[in-house]
Amino acid sequence: MVKSRTQKVQRTLVYAFVITLVFVYLVPVYFAMINSMREPISVPILAFKDQIHYDNYYLALMRVPFFNFLGHSLIISGIAVSLAVVMNFLFGFAFARLNAPLKNFWFTVLISLMMIPETATLIPQYVLFTQLKLTNSFLIWVLIGIGGSSFYTFLYRQFIQGIPEDLMDAARIDGANIPRIMFSIFVPLCKPVISIVFMYEFIASWGDVMKPFMFLHNSRWPLACTLMGSYFSLPQRPEQVLQPLQLAASFVFIIPSFAIYLFGQKYVKEGMITSGLKA
């Protein structure tokens, strides 16, 4: 009886915490939504008043060359996601299944690199790409993608370590070479971690503003950078930002990331658990 009451109290507290957390996260979204539909030049509001300006979403897209910047975002995200999925799979497979001198040492170095924040590497990257005369080029994202990511490589390695070695041995007995084993056996089994890498890298590259600001001219910016620029200011009064239009553009901008998350979130729990616990 006492145990049953304790469980009910614990469940109630968990539900109360979750509801509070949801409320904390949704309130800013609510205020952003209602303010995206107010008069373009007006003070922020806390609730819907008078007329709702749905046309703010159309006006927000018309203030920028939307499809040009959308194309730049798709190019950057496409390069980053495709290389993140492929290159880190190759690195993770090598650490998990291939033998090489000092492999454990280099894996320790890889784990150590995860403690270095990405922003700490931006200045060295800028110096390097400037000396190579690659600024204002999408080739920068190709080179960054080829280098791989320590976090994604770690996820792949841990996941592949959990796949029975008997599958690889049986394939070798049948005469399959390493590339055939990788792409015919391990790629289908790695679908959960592939989905995680795809989702994480798309969200990161789609919303990235630091590297495009540093490496690209404003004519080649992705959509994320246009939301931070002067496109939503009045020409005669640059200090006057049209916040409703900026918020409307932001809501349009997050649609792809939200869709990708809905597509991949069912793999997150499975992939993260298996990648993190199996060794």
KEFI-235489 format. One record per residue (C-alpha): residue in three letters; z negated, x, y negated. Coordinates in pm, 1 decimal, decimal comma. Layout:
N
{'ala'; {Z; X; Y}}
...
This chain:
279
{'met'; {0,0; 0,0; 0,0}}
{'val'; {-98,5; 277,2; -240,1}}
{'lys'; {209,9; 477,1; -140,9}}
{'ser'; {434,4; 176,6; -208,2}}
{'arg'; {285,8; 130,0; -555,8}}
{'thr'; {325,2; 500,3; -631,3}}
{'gln'; {691,9; 484,9; -533,0}}
{'lys'; {747,4; 182,6; -757,0}}
{'val'; {583,0; 359,5; -1050,5}}
{'gln'; {791,5; 670,0; -991,3}}
{'arg'; {1111,4; 464,9; -966,2}}
{'thr'; {1024,1; 279,2; -1285,9}}
{'leu'; {961,8; 603,8; -1471,5}}
{'val'; {1291,9; 748,0; -1348,0}}
{'tyr'; {1481,8; 437,1; -1458,0}}
{'ala'; {1308,8; 441,8; -1795,7}}
{'phe'; {1399,2; 807,6; -1844,2}}
{'val'; {1763,1; 748,5; -1745,4}}
{'ile'; {1793,5; 446,3; -1976,8}}
{'thr'; {1642,6; 646,5; -2262,8}}
{'leu'; {1881,0; 933,0; -2197,5}}
{'val'; {2179,9; 697,9; -2191,3}}
{'phe'; {2063,8; 543,3; -2517,2}}
{'val'; {2027,4; 885,7; -2681,3}}
{'tyr'; {2381,4; 980,7; -2580,1}}
{'leu'; {2548,5; 648,6; -2661,9}}
{'val'; {2398,2; 586,3; -3005,9}}
{'pro'; {2597,1; 866,9; -3175,0}}
{'val'; {2913,5; 742,0; -3001,8}}
{'tyr'; {2846,0; 391,9; -3131,7}}
{'phe'; {2796,2; 510,8; -3490,5}}
{'ala'; {3109,8; 724,9; -3469,3}}
{'met'; {3309,4; 427,2; -3340,4}}
{'ile'; {3203,2; 182,3; -3610,2}}
{'asn'; {3252,7; 443,1; -3883,1}}
{'ser'; {3602,9; 515,8; -3755,4}}
{'met'; {3698,1; 159,4; -3851,6}}
{'arg'; {3555,1; 139,4; -4203,7}}
{'glu'; {3739,4; 186,8; -4532,3}}
{'pro'; {3900,1; 535,5; -4543,8}}
{'ile'; {3706,1; 613,7; -4860,7}}
{'ser'; {3359,1; 464,8; -4827,3}}
{'val'; {3003,5; 554,0; -4739,7}}
{'pro'; {2896,4; 567,2; -4372,6}}
{'ile'; {2774,8; 240,9; -4222,1}}
{'leu'; {2528,6; 158,4; -3943,4}}
{'ala'; {2686,3; -170,2; -3831,6}}
{'phe'; {3014,0; -354,7; -3863,1}}
{'lys'; {3062,6; -511,1; -4205,8}}
{'asp'; {3331,5; -728,3; -4353,9}}
{'gln'; {3678,8; -615,2; -4251,3}}
{'ile'; {3739,2; -390,5; -3952,2}}
{'his'; {4021,2; -142,6; -4011,0}}
{'tyr'; {4190,0; -96,8; -3675,8}}
{'asp'; {4486,4; 59,0; -3854,7}}
{'asn'; {4273,1; 369,6; -3916,3}}
{'tyr'; {4383,5; 491,3; -3574,4}}
{'tyr'; {4749,3; 461,9; -3671,3}}
{'leu'; {4689,3; 622,2; -4011,0}}
{'ala'; {4495,3; 907,4; -3848,4}}
{'leu'; {4791,5; 996,4; -3629,7}}
{'met'; {5035,1; 968,5; -3918,1}}
{'arg'; {4845,4; 1220,6; -4133,2}}
{'val'; {4935,9; 1505,0; -3895,6}}
{'pro'; {5251,8; 1599,0; -3701,4}}
{'phe'; {5077,0; 1448,3; -3401,4}}
{'phe'; {5336,8; 1509,4; -3132,1}}
{'asn'; {5397,4; 1869,2; -3241,3}}
{'phe'; {5028,6; 1951,6; -3216,3}}
{'leu'; {5004,6; 1750,2; -2894,7}}
{'gly'; {5277,0; 1969,5; -2747,2}}
{'his'; {5083,9; 2281,8; -2843,5}}
{'ser'; {4768,1; 2141,8; -2681,2}}
{'leu'; {4958,3; 2061,1; -2362,0}}
{'ile'; {5109,3; 2409,9; -2348,7}}
{'ile'; {4773,5; 2583,4; -2395,6}}
{'ser'; {4590,1; 2355,1; -2151,9}}
{'gly'; {4872,9; 2373,1; -1897,6}}
{'ile'; {4872,6; 2753,0; -1898,3}}
{'ala'; {4494,0; 2778,4; -1888,9}}
{'val'; {4444,2; 2519,5; -1613,8}}
{'ser'; {4723,8; 2636,4; -1383,4}}
{'leu'; {4618,6; 3001,2; -1400,0}}
{'ala'; {4248,3; 2915,5; -1366,6}}
{'val'; {4315,2; 2717,8; -1048,9}}
{'val'; {4550,7; 2972,7; -888,1}}
{'met'; {4416,9; 3312,4; -997,0}}
{'asn'; {4050,8; 3236,2; -936,1}}
{'phe'; {4135,3; 3094,1; -594,2}}
{'leu'; {4302,8; 3424,4; -507,2}}
{'phe'; {4004,6; 3624,0; -635,6}}
{'gly'; {3753,4; 3398,5; -460,7}}
{'phe'; {3942,9; 3416,0; -131,4}}
{'ala'; {3957,3; 3795,0; -154,4}}
{'phe'; {3581,0; 3821,4; -210,2}}
{'ala'; {3506,2; 3574,2; 68,7}}
{'arg'; {3749,8; 3668,6; 344,1}}
{'leu'; {3913,6; 4008,9; 285,3}}
{'asn'; {3758,8; 4347,2; 348,6}}
{'ala'; {3776,2; 4615,0; 81,0}}
{'pro'; {3571,1; 4919,5; -18,6}}
{'leu'; {3275,8; 4839,3; -247,5}}
{'lys'; {3349,6; 4466,9; -228,5}}
{'asn'; {2981,3; 4372,6; -257,6}}
{'phe'; {2938,3; 4604,9; -553,8}}
{'trp'; {3227,0; 4446,7; -741,2}}
{'phe'; {3095,5; 4101,4; -657,5}}
{'thr'; {2762,8; 4204,2; -813,4}}
{'val'; {2953,3; 4315,5; -1123,8}}
{'leu'; {3129,7; 3978,8; -1124,4}}
{'ile'; {2799,3; 3791,9; -1113,6}}
{'ser'; {2669,0; 4009,9; -1397,6}}
{'leu'; {2967,1; 3911,9; -1613,3}}
{'met'; {2856,2; 3549,0; -1593,3}}
{'met'; {2562,9; 3637,6; -1819,5}}
{'ile'; {2792,4; 3749,2; -2102,6}}
{'pro'; {2876,4; 3457,6; -2337,9}}
{'glu'; {3245,5; 3400,9; -2396,5}}
{'thr'; {3205,7; 3427,9; -2773,2}}
{'ala'; {3092,3; 3789,2; -2730,4}}
{'thr'; {3437,0; 3881,1; -2598,5}}
{'leu'; {3643,3; 3713,0; -2870,5}}
{'ile'; {3637,2; 4003,1; -3116,9}}
{'pro'; {3743,5; 4264,4; -2856,1}}
{'gln'; {4018,0; 4027,3; -2743,3}}
{'tyr'; {4136,3; 3981,9; -3100,0}}
{'val'; {4149,0; 4359,4; -3154,8}}
{'leu'; {4336,7; 4411,3; -2828,5}}
{'phe'; {4595,6; 4137,6; -2883,2}}
{'thr'; {4645,0; 4243,7; -3244,8}}
{'gln'; {4722,0; 4598,6; -3137,0}}
{'leu'; {4963,1; 4462,5; -2875,0}}
{'lys'; {5125,4; 4248,3; -3148,9}}
{'leu'; {5074,1; 3930,4; -2948,8}}
{'thr'; {4906,4; 3716,4; -3213,5}}
{'asn'; {5058,6; 3375,5; -3280,7}}
{'ser'; {5186,6; 3367,0; -2922,2}}
{'phe'; {5091,4; 3146,3; -2628,7}}
{'leu'; {5130,6; 3456,1; -2408,9}}
{'ile'; {4767,7; 3532,1; -2498,8}}
{'trp'; {4652,7; 3245,1; -2276,5}}
{'val'; {4868,4; 3378,2; -1992,9}}
{'leu'; {4697,3; 3717,8; -2009,1}}
{'ile'; {4350,9; 3561,9; -2035,8}}
{'gly'; {4428,1; 3336,3; -1738,5}}
{'ile'; {4554,0; 3622,9; -1522,7}}
{'gly'; {4223,1; 3800,9; -1580,8}}
{'gly'; {4037,9; 3508,8; -1422,1}}
{'ser'; {3689,3; 3374,3; -1480,2}}
{'ser'; {3373,0; 3508,4; -1318,1}}
{'phe'; {3225,3; 3157,0; -1293,1}}
{'tyr'; {3531,4; 2999,4; -1130,9}}
{'thr'; {3574,0; 3295,5; -893,9}}
{'phe'; {3209,8; 3257,5; -794,2}}
{'leu'; {3261,4; 2886,6; -721,1}}
{'tyr'; {3566,2; 2955,6; -505,2}}
{'arg'; {3396,9; 3241,1; -321,1}}
{'gln'; {3085,9; 3038,6; -239,0}}
{'phe'; {3289,3; 2740,6; -123,5}}
{'ile'; {3522,9; 2947,0; 95,1}}
{'gln'; {3224,2; 3128,1; 247,7}}
{'gly'; {3110,7; 2792,0; 383,2}}
{'ile'; {3437,2; 2730,5; 571,3}}
{'pro'; {3408,6; 2835,6; 940,0}}
{'glu'; {3573,9; 3167,5; 1015,7}}
{'asp'; {3704,2; 3022,5; 1343,8}}
{'leu'; {3979,9; 2847,2; 1149,2}}
{'met'; {4106,5; 3178,8; 1014,9}}
{'asp'; {4077,9; 3348,4; 1353,3}}
{'ala'; {4271,9; 3068,2; 1521,7}}
{'ala'; {4545,4; 3090,6; 1259,7}}
{'arg'; {4573,1; 3466,8; 1310,3}}
{'ile'; {4605,7; 3415,8; 1685,9}}
{'asp'; {4893,1; 3175,5; 1616,1}}
{'gly'; {5063,4; 3447,7; 1412,2}}
{'ala'; {4993,9; 3323,1; 1059,6}}
{'asn'; {4976,9; 3586,0; 787,5}}
{'ile'; {4726,9; 3591,1; 499,8}}
{'pro'; {4940,8; 3393,1; 248,6}}
{'arg'; {5009,0; 3126,2; 512,6}}
{'ile'; {4639,3; 3104,6; 598,0}}
{'met'; {4545,9; 3078,4; 230,3}}
{'phe'; {4785,8; 2803,4; 130,1}}
{'ser'; {4808,7; 2606,2; 456,9}}
{'ile'; {4443,2; 2608,1; 560,0}}
{'phe'; {4214,4; 2700,3; 272,5}}
{'val'; {4388,2; 2524,8; -18,0}}
{'pro'; {4358,4; 2174,6; 140,1}}
{'leu'; {3994,6; 2242,7; 231,7}}
{'cys'; {3917,7; 2365,0; -121,6}}
{'lys'; {4022,6; 2039,7; -285,8}}
{'pro'; {3672,1; 1962,7; -422,4}}
{'val'; {3628,8; 2300,9; -593,5}}
{'ile'; {3990,8; 2299,3; -712,5}}
{'ser'; {3922,5; 1964,3; -877,7}}
{'ile'; {3610,2; 2104,3; -1045,3}}
{'val'; {3795,0; 2409,1; -1181,2}}
{'phe'; {4082,8; 2188,7; -1297,4}}
{'met'; {3849,3; 1948,1; -1476,6}}
{'tyr'; {3623,7; 2210,9; -1635,6}}
{'glu'; {3909,4; 2428,8; -1755,3}}
{'phe'; {4108,7; 2136,4; -1894,8}}
{'ile'; {3811,3; 2008,1; -2093,4}}
{'ala'; {3731,3; 2361,0; -2217,0}}
{'ser'; {4088,9; 2448,4; -2317,9}}
{'trp'; {4169,3; 2103,7; -2460,9}}
{'gly'; {3871,4; 2115,6; -2695,6}}
{'asp'; {3881,3; 2488,9; -2772,0}}
{'val'; {3907,6; 2570,8; -3142,1}}
{'met'; {3785,9; 2931,4; -3154,2}}
{'lys'; {4075,0; 3109,8; -2984,5}}
{'pro'; {4353,4; 2904,5; -3151,2}}
{'phe'; {4192,9; 2963,4; -3493,0}}
{'met'; {4178,9; 3336,2; -3425,8}}
{'phe'; {4511,5; 3393,3; -3255,0}}
{'leu'; {4754,6; 3130,3; -3386,3}}
{'his'; {4908,1; 3039,7; -3720,0}}
{'asn'; {4826,0; 2686,9; -3836,7}}
{'ser'; {5181,6; 2574,8; -3755,9}}
{'arg'; {5106,7; 2639,1; -3386,8}}
{'trp'; {4757,0; 2494,2; -3376,1}}
{'pro'; {4661,0; 2248,1; -3100,7}}
{'leu'; {4519,2; 1907,1; -3180,8}}
{'ala'; {4160,1; 2030,9; -3165,3}}
{'cys'; {4215,9; 2257,6; -3464,3}}
{'thr'; {4379,6; 1987,2; -3674,8}}
{'leu'; {4057,7; 1783,2; -3656,9}}
{'met'; {3872,6; 2074,7; -3815,5}}
{'gly'; {4130,8; 2152,9; -4083,8}}
{'ser'; {4226,6; 2002,3; -4417,7}}
{'tyr'; {4462,8; 1735,8; -4285,4}}
{'phe'; {4204,4; 1464,7; -4343,6}}
{'ser'; {4121,6; 1560,9; -4701,8}}
{'leu'; {4271,1; 1413,5; -5017,0}}
{'pro'; {4538,2; 1643,3; -5167,5}}
{'gln'; {4394,0; 1614,7; -5519,6}}
{'arg'; {4031,3; 1637,0; -5398,8}}
{'pro'; {4000,2; 1873,6; -5099,8}}
{'glu'; {3625,2; 1819,5; -5090,5}}
{'gln'; {3678,6; 1448,1; -5020,0}}
{'val'; {3719,4; 1419,6; -4642,3}}
{'leu'; {3852,1; 1092,0; -4502,2}}
{'gln'; {3587,2; 1071,6; -4235,7}}
{'pro'; {3695,1; 735,7; -4085,7}}
{'leu'; {4042,7; 874,2; -4016,3}}
{'gln'; {3895,5; 1197,4; -3882,5}}
{'leu'; {3668,0; 1003,6; -3647,2}}
{'ala'; {3956,5; 782,2; -3536,0}}
{'ala'; {4166,4; 1089,2; -3457,3}}
{'ser'; {3871,5; 1233,5; -3264,5}}
{'phe'; {3851,0; 925,4; -3043,6}}
{'val'; {4222,7; 948,6; -2967,3}}
{'phe'; {4181,0; 1319,7; -2898,8}}
{'ile'; {3909,2; 1275,3; -2634,3}}
{'ile'; {4107,5; 1022,4; -2425,6}}
{'pro'; {4271,7; 1288,4; -2200,5}}
{'ser'; {3939,9; 1467,3; -2141,3}}
{'phe'; {3771,1; 1137,0; -2057,0}}
{'ala'; {4051,9; 1044,6; -1816,8}}
{'ile'; {4036,5; 1384,5; -1645,4}}
{'tyr'; {3660,1; 1350,9; -1606,4}}
{'leu'; {3693,7; 1005,1; -1449,4}}
{'phe'; {3950,7; 1148,4; -1210,7}}
{'gly'; {3745,7; 1451,1; -1107,5}}
{'gln'; {3382,4; 1346,2; -1137,7}}
{'lys'; {3367,6; 1222,2; -777,2}}
{'tyr'; {3425,3; 1581,6; -663,6}}
{'val'; {3162,5; 1734,0; -891,2}}
{'lys'; {2856,9; 1665,0; -676,2}}
{'glu'; {3024,3; 1761,1; -350,0}}
{'gly'; {3189,1; 2073,1; -488,1}}
{'met'; {2889,0; 2200,4; -684,4}}
{'ile'; {2647,9; 2150,5; -392,5}}
{'thr'; {2870,2; 2317,8; -134,1}}
{'ser'; {2973,8; 2598,6; -372,2}}
{'gly'; {2619,7; 2670,7; -480,9}}
{'leu'; {2430,6; 2649,9; -149,4}}
{'lys'; {2667,4; 2800,4; 106,8}}
{'ala'; {2685,8; 3177,0; 128,0}}
